[in-house]
Amino acid sequence: MPVNLEPRITTFLMFQGEAEEAINFYTSLFDDGEILELNRFAPDDPGTEGSTMLARFSIGGQTFMALDSDPVHDFTFTPSMSLFVTCQSEPELDRLAAALADGGQELMPLGSYGFSTKFAWVNDRFGVSWQLNLP
């Protein structure tokens, strides 16, 4: 049987104790959102008991991986890497922009910027950056 040697690239999100909350939030925003796998640290594992050891979830037809990192790092998410969402309607874009900006930060508020009918760029409350576009 041939082995598939094609690379599989999956966005991997590292949180500091908020992975499950973020995953639940993200999957609730998209009609096709689904948690595919969620493994938590057990008492004898090298992580905080009950926190996310490894998770896979799907939104917008894309699969993501996430975890909670016990060590505190000198880095977090940055807008230089963002999730770009092509919205199907203005109400969808408005809903996503409001939900993702709640508790987060608007980098580019909803508006027309010449390259798009309507666009917003926000960092959500977990620090993940999202570009929302209506072509």
VENVENMO-V59285 format. One record per run of one state. SS is the DSSP state (H for helix, E for strand, L for the rest). FROM is the first residue (numbers start at 1). LEN is the number of residues. Records with the same first field share a line. If there is no record, write none. Layout:
SS: FROM-LEN ; FROM-LEN
This chain:
L: 1-10 ; 16-3 ; 30-4 ; 41-11 ; 60-2 ; 69-13 ; 87-3 ; 102-3 ; 112-6 ; 124-5 ; 135-1
E: 11-5 ; 34-7 ; 52-8 ; 62-7 ; 82-5 ; 105-7 ; 118-6 ; 129-6
H: 19-11 ; 90-12
